[in-house]
Amino acid sequence: MSAQHTPGPWGATNAHTGPTFWRVEPFSADYLNDGWVIANEIHGPDGEANARLIAASPDLYEALASLIADLGPGGYLLPGGAIKTARARAALAKAEGRS
């Protein structure tokens, strides 16, 4: 199963909302300027950071899925097996609606 979401890239912007609020919208040529919004009115002291984290989600998902695929079922993230991939697999399952 793969995540079902608006294709990336996504971007964080306050161009349409002013300096107080942030939003995340698709930066893909297929969705650009057609009114699609991923998240709107992200505000507060961490508003920009939260918007940028949300905007990075498609890239983070693809990077994590690629890493897990390269490592195989029992792979380790660090030499010597310091960090097993269980957390990475759990994060992907959450993104795919399997947890």
Buried (B, 14 or more C-beta within 10 A) or exposed (E): EEBEBBEBEBBBBBEEBEEEBBBBBBBBEEBEEEEEEBBEEBBEEEBBEBBBBBBBBBEBBEEBBEBBEEBEEEBEBEEEEEEBBEEBBEBBEEBBEEE
